[in-house]
Amino acid sequence: MRLLLVEDDDHVAAALSAVLARHGFTVRHARSGEEALQALVPEADAFGVVLLDLGLPDQDGYEVCGKIRKRTSTPVIMVTARADVRSRIHGLNLGADDYVVKPYDTGELLARIHAVSRRTAQEEPAPTSEHEVQLGGVVIDLPTRQVTVDGAAVQLTRKEFDLLALLAQRPGVVFRREQIISEVWRTSWEGTGRTLEVHVASLRSKLRMPALIETVRGVGYRLVAPAA
């Protein structure tokens, strides 16, 4: 598997690259956000995973993650010393697939790389229907993964769209939290529950329809069609 390592510290990058190489990975090292973005232009989805440090010299890693997510679905693992919960949630909400705090155990990082790549390989486009789903002024175009509200396009992250598309499969039906986490994040990790709440809140805000996604206390969520 080819990895894109975005790390401004050459010593850290060299040590990590050597470890990854011993485990069969081919590593390309980018020292800045701009260098990383340039690497992704001609080789859009050629990398299996992007390991992204947040403390870059030219631009913040969060900004780089947002730009990466707009141009490719390659999994992104943020690798940073920022350990507070708010930073983790912000990173995941921007579209990162995982978040690893320095200093980390190399074995754990390798496991996370394999886990993220497996989940991505197993993912299928949310629904395969050729039809749109329309709920009031909200139109969800399943094949193109585009969403509009009253004709205006709404930019969603990959996970936000997957979550909305899952709920839209059966409007009015309650999806258990465990089921959502399993189908959207491909994991049963309990810590993902907070991430789910963040994504629901973000969807409500972006769609400007707080009542569209209803919380069923102690169970999960369901999509409620707006009144005509």
Secondary structure by P-SEA (a helix, b strand, c coil): cbbbbbcccaaaaaaaaaaaaaabbbbbbbccaaaaaaaaccccccccccccccccccccaaaaaaaaaaccccbbbbbcccccaaaaaaaaaacccccccccccaaaaaaaaaaaaaaaaaccccccccbbbbcccbbbbccccccccccbbbbbcaaaaaaaaaaaccccccccaaaaaaaacccccccaaaaaaaaaaaaaaaaccccccccccccbbbbbcccc
